[in-house]
Amino acid sequence: MALDWAAGKGWLTAGGKRLEWAAWGPGPDAAPTLVLLHEGLGCLGLWRDFPDRLAATTGFGVFAYSRAGYGQSDPADLPRPIDYMTREAVAVLPQVLDAMGFRRGVLMGHSDGATIAAEYAGRVADHRVRGLVLMAPHFFTEPMGLQSIVAAREAYETGGLREKMARWHRDAEHTFRGWNDAWLDPAFAALNVAEVIDYLRVPALAIQGRQDEYGTLAQIEELAARSYAPVDTLILDDCRHAPHQEQPEAVLAAVAEFTTRLERIEAAEVATR
């Protein structure tokens, strides 16, 4: 049975874990849904006011949740396997979408969440997914990105990152080590999931900051070159790894234009049937 969207927030079970969720705007029975997938150190709360603004700008319902090991959700099983994003996409996300009563809409992910969204669309046959919004996705590792992961470890151990994370995650140590240890495993340097791009059959909007410290524009170029479906790109100057936080107005405008176009295409297809 689908969760109670009208409650606005609550708990669901997926992958054997209890996960926190929240919803904004119309439910799946009234409008398409934007499903938000957070970054590697993100969570439900760290989207801040962005989901509310996204719902108001697009007219879509917006659904967000914390994956296991993040926010107030149950802890993840550690150590995380090297292919944890693939496992999240094929084993857990389908259960989340079913639990929320997903009918049709767009997967919108940031960083790890963008990779999970692309992997889901490329590996799972789900006609409900009509489009993707991928912010700072990573399909393969890059040396500069791994250097930033090392810098994050230093910031956690000697800077103020630990205290900042403790405000949002029930166990900051668990959250940080689960992510950081996986990325700094020597085997992770060879990780490459770009093959999923070849299987994408829905339009995508790819967004990245030109100064992103975790990945170069090669990630977006790979997506645009290999995708069978149309790919729109938004490259933001004076922007690093979190476009929706650093340049929210530009991101909101781009997503609204993208979803409006998807709905126009949907309406035209229905009219011709």
N, C-alpha and C positions, 0 to 999 in steps of 0.2 A: 504494500500500500504506500502511495506517495506521501511525502511529508506534508505538513500543514503550512503551506506558503504564507497564508494570512497571519500566522504567528510571527513572522518576520525573522525568527531565529530559532535555533534548537540544535538537536543532535541527530545524526544518522549513523548507521553502521555500514561499513564497507571495508573489504579486505580483512575482516575480523577485528576491526578497530572502531572505536567510538569517535566520531569526528564532529567538530562544531561547524555550523553553517549559518548563513544569514541571507536574506533575500530583500530585494527592493523592486518597486514598480509592479506591473501586472504579472499575474501568474502564468504558467505555461498554457493554461486553457484559454487565455485571453490575448496573448501576444507571443512572439518569438522570445527566446531567452539567450542572453549573453552569459556564458559560464566562465568565471574568472579562475585562473590557475596561477598561484603565486610563485615567486622566485624561491631560490634555494635557502634563503634565510628569512623568507617572508611568512605571512600567515593571514588569516582572515582580518584581524584588526589593523594590520599594516597597510591595507588598501585605503584606510582612513575614509575620507568623504568621496573618493573617486567613484565607487559603485553607485551612490545616490545620484551624483552628477551624470554618470553614464546613463542611468535609467531615464533621467529627465531630458537628456539631450537626444537620445535615440528612440525613446518610446518603447524600447524592449524591456522585458523584465531582466533583472541581473541577479545572478546567484553566485555566491562565493563560499568557500570552505577552507579549513586548514587541513592539510594532509597529515597523516600520522607522523608524530614527532615534532609538530609545529603548533604554535599558539596554545590553545587549551585542549587540543585533541589528544588522544592516547599516544603514548610514546611509540616510536617505531622500533622495529627489531634491528639492533645493531650488532656488528657493523653492517652498513648498507652494502649490498652487492654493487659491483661496478655498473651493471645494467639496471640500476634502480629506477631510472626514468622510464625505460621500456616496460618494466614490470608494473609500474604505476599506471601507465597508459593502457595496457592490455588486460590487467587483472583487477585493478581497483576503480579506475575512472568509469568503466561500464556500470558498476554497481552504484556509484554516486549518481550518475545520470538517471538510472532507473529509479533510485530512491527519491530523487527530486521531482520525478514526473516529467522529465524532459520530453518535449514533443518535436520541436524544431528550433534551430537557432545557430549560434556561433560560439566556438570555443575561443577564448581570448586569454593567452598566457603571457607571462613575463619571465624571461630567462629560463630556468628549469621548467617553469610552467609552460612556456612557449614550446619547448622541446617536447614535453609530454603531450601537448595539444597536437603538434604535427605528427608525433608518433601514433597517436590515437587515430587521426584521420588517415594515415598511411597504412596502418596495420589492422584496423577494425572496420568492418563493413557496417556503416551506420548511416542510413539515409536521412536521419534527423539532423545531422551536422551539415549545414548549408554553406558555411564559410569559416575562415580562420583569421584571427588577428594575432600576429606573432610579434611581440616586443622583445628585442634583443635575444633571439633564439640562438642556441648553439647546437649545430649538427656534428661538429667535430672539435676536438681540443686544439688550442693554439698556444704556443709558448708564452705569449704576453698575458693570456688569460690565466694560465697556471701561475705565473708570477704574481698576479693579483690575488689569487687564492692564498699564496704564501703570505702576502702582505696582510690579507684578512686575518690569518692566524696570528700574526704579530700584533695586529690591532686588538684582537680578542684577548691575548695573553698579557699584553703590556699597556694597551690603550684603554679606551672607554667603551669598546664594543660590547664587552660582557655585560656591563651595567645597562646599556641601551637595550640589549636583547632580553634581559631579565624583566623588562617592563611588558613585554609582549608574549613571551613564551613561558610555559609553566616550568620548564627545565631547560634553561639556556645552554647549559653544558651539553646535555643530550642533543639538543637541536644543532648546535654549532659543530660538535664532533661528528655527528652523523653525516653532515654535509661536507665538512672540510676534509675529514679523513678519507672519504670516498674519492674526492677530487685529487687528493695528493697521493693516492695509491699509485705506484709506478705503472701499473697496468692501465690506469685511466688515460694516460697520455696517448694511447693508441685508439681510444674510443672514437667511433665514427658511425653515426646513424643516418648519414645523408641519403642512404638508399631509400628511406621512407618517402623522400620528396618525389621519387619516380612514380609513386602510387597515389599521390594526391589528386583528387578529382573535384575539388571545390575551390572557389576563388579564395585568395589569401591577401591580406594587407600586412605587409612587413614593416615594422617601425624600429629604427635604431638611432641612437645618438652617435654623432660622428666621433665623439671623444670617449666612447664606451671603453672602459678599462678591462672588460672581461672578454671582448671579442671584436674582431675587425669587421669591416664591411664585406669581407669574403663570405661570411655566413649568409648575408642577404643575397649576394651575387650567386651563390650556389643554389639558393632557393629559386631565384628568378630564372636561372639558366635551365634548371632541371624539371621544374613543375610543368605538368601537362595542362593544368588549369591556369587561369590568369593570376598574375601576382602584381599588386600595386605596392609601391614602396614609398616610405616617408623617411627621409634621412634628415635628422635635426642637427643643426649647428649649435655649438655651445651647449651640448647635452651629452651626458655620460650614460650610465647604465640603466637609469630609471626614467624613461621619457614621460610616463604618466605622472610622475612627481615633479620633474624638472620643467616640463613644458606641457602641463595638462590641457591648456586650451587648444594647442595644436593637435594633440592626440584625440581629444574629444571631437573636434571638428572632423578629423580624418575618419574616425570610427563611425560617426553619424552619417557621413557621406557614403561610406562603404556599406553600411547596413541599409540605408535608403535605397541604394542601387540593387542590393540583393533582393529587397522586397519588391522592387519594380520588376526585376527579372522573374521572381516567383509569380507575381500577378500576371505577367505576360504568358508564362508557361501554362498557368491554370486556364487562361482565356482561350488558348489554342488547343486544349485537349478536347 
